[in-house]
Amino acid sequence: MERILIVSTTEKSHTMLAQFLVSCGVQAQCCFASSGAEARRALLDGVFDLVLVNTPLSDEFGHEMAQAAAHDTLSGVILLAKAEIADSVAEKVEDDGVMVVPKPLSRVLFTQALRLTHAARRRLTGLQSENRRLQQRIEDIRAVDRAKCLLIECCAMTEPEAHAYIEQQAMKRRRTKREIAEAIIGGETPS
């Protein structure tokens, strides 16, 4: 189930926005914050799929908090602003990945914003997992390279011999090349 943080000044607006989400077909667990500071604390404590900011907030306008949420989390962020200022607010925040929807709310426009936000969030999550996979691969290569250097220095192996040794040990012991490399770095002597 989705988790949504609704950031709005009054209890009445919390209820109205939660009901509006339900009427748009969104089934989610809603958490509420009444100020930018409270929303920032909530974002530190939990993971949210969507942050919905109804401007203005009691302690700030709300665009700074929306930008912070977009930068510091993987949450989709939608900012609700009066129609008269929505374009100027959008100019400030859209480069940060914040969607601005004008008030009063249009169900069609809001649903499109939700879909776009979810699509962007899925793409960002995919890119983050790819980044983690590539970082892991870089760390594996570094460990294997350090182990090869140690084998070259202490065992008078050539680089191809050291590489072949690590690969053979990985197959023989049914472990990864990185595990073998870390064992060599840790002081395990070649047999």
Summary of the structure (lengths in Angstrom):
residues: 191
radius of gyration: 25.4
end to end distance: 53.1
largest distance: 75.7
contacts: 570
relative contact order: 0.09
helix: 63%
strand: 16%
